[in-house]
Amino acid sequence: MSSNLIAIVNAIKALSVTYDSKTISVRDGSSLVQTPNIADLPMRVISAQGTTGGQVIRKTLGASPVINFRWQINDILLGQQVGLGRGVKDQSTALLTYAQSYAQAVRALVTSQWQIEDVTISVGNIEYPESSGTRYHSVTCEFLIKEIIQ
């Protein structure tokens, strides 16, 4: 009985979405960059280090133990840096289109080993990395996933 967290993150990484008709690079774990270059953008940053990561929510003992984990996984699209080139008005169509196509792609994430309990998609801008002072037009997708280990 081991966790499928890596497989879950890989399934999220594999979601096929584009931003403003551009291919998106995907970063997680050791491939994360401290400060993205303009050439790296648009970029998705995936982190399984959420506030509820790895929390055991139920444990049923018996002939066959079942353990359910709840994972919070964040998938953040970093679009163009705020203040460079196009403004929010010009970015909004691309951001909203991305959010809509992402929501549609999430529907394909179905498996018997884990289930999506909630997905929250927020469009706006985000400081990345934290305390850097650099903001990006962004779409933040926050997953709450229940993993079932038997």
N, C-alpha and C positions, 0 to 999 in steps of 0.2 A: 504494500500500500504506500504509494508515493504520490506527491502532488504533481499535477499537470500544469503548473504555473507557466513553465517555459513554453509548452504547447499552446496555452491560452494566449500568451503574449505574441507568439509567432502567428497565430490565427489573426489577431488584430493587425499585426504588421502586414500581413498578406492582403488586407482589404484593398481592393482596386479602386482608387479614387484619384482624380486629378484636380489641380487648382489652377484656374485661369488658363486652361488648356496646356498646362505644363506638367511634366512628370515630377513627382514629389520624392525626394530622398527620405529614407526612414532611418532614424537613429534610436538606439536603446542600449542599455548596459554599457559595455566597454566602447561602443562606437559613438557615444555622446561627445559633443564638442563643447568646450567652455564658452567660446564666442563664435557663432556661425559667421562664415564669410558670405558676402552677397552672392557668390557663385553657388553656395550651398542651399540657397532659398529657391523655392519654397521647401520646407523641411518639416517632417513630422517627428516629434519627440515623444517616445513612449516610456512611461515609468510605472512600475508596479509597486512603488514605494508610497502608496496612499496611506491615509490615516487609519484605515481599517484593514490593511494588508495582513493576511495570514491569521485572521481571528477565527478561532474555532467557535462555531455558533451552536453546534449540536453534536452530541456523541451518543450513539445508541449501542449498548453492549448486548451481546447475545451470541448466537452461533456464528453470525457474520457481522462483525462491527462495521458501522457506517459512520464516517466522519465527514462533516460538511465544513468547508472553509469559505469565508467570504473575503474576496479580494477586491480592492479598489485599484483600478488601472486607469491612468490618464494618458490620453493621446492628444497631443497639442500640435496643431498646425501653426507654424511660424511662416507668415506670408512676407510681405515686404516690410522693411523697417519703417516705423512711423516717422514722418517728416521727410522721407526721401521719395521724390517723385509724386506718385498718385496719393491723394488724400482719402479720408474715410469714405466720402461720397463715391469716389471712383472705385474703391476697394469693395464697397458693400455688396455689389452684385456678385463679384467673384467669391466673396466669403459666404454669402447666403446660398449660392449655387453649390459650393463645396459642402456646406452643412447639410443641405438637402440630399445630395448624392451619398454622403457619408451615412446618413440615417437610413437610406435605402440599402446600402451595402451591409449594414449591421444585421439586417434581417437574415442574411445567409449564415450567421454565426450560430448554428444549432448543432448540439451534440448531446449525447446521453451522459457524458462525464461532467458536464458543467452547464450552467444556464445563466443567462443574463437576467438579473433582477431589475436593473434600472440603467438607463443611459441618459445622461444630461448633456446637451450640446449647447454651448454658449458662444456667441459671436461677439467680438470686440477687439481689444488689444491687451497684450500681456508683456510684463517685464521679464526678459530672459537674458541671462540667468538672473535669479532674484538678487536684488540690491545692486544691479549693474548700471541702472539708469537707462538701459536700452530697451525700447518698447517695439513690439512687432504687431502688425495686424494679425489677428489670430482667430482660430476656432478651437475651443477646448471641448474635448469629448471625454466625459468621465463615466467609466463603467463601474458598476457594482455587480460582481459575478459570484455566484455560489458554485463551488466545486464540490462534487460528490465523490468521495473516495470509499470504495467498498473492498 
